[in-house]
């Protein structure tokens, strides 16, 4: 299996938080803050590590997102994204095997 992590893009998302001390739940009882994130496309191919990939090569495209950490290097990000993609791929294959075993 070959996993390719594209260079990440910086983005952001809103994170909502319940404000303590408010007796009634309303839109005013929540606050939000913008959280910086890193996002990258991750490709999982069933090729060997040393094989050349082409556009026609069958693959799965995953979307990896994590909170931005200014101390993190691209190598750190790539390692976390690769490990995440491996675990998601194994989870997916496991689910397929389970479904196939239930088929008549």
Beta strands, then each sheet from edge to edge (+ up, - down):
strand 1: 2-5
strand 2: 9-18
strand 3: 30-45
strand 4: 59-67
sheet 1: 1+ 3- 2+
sheet 2: 1+ 3- 4+
end
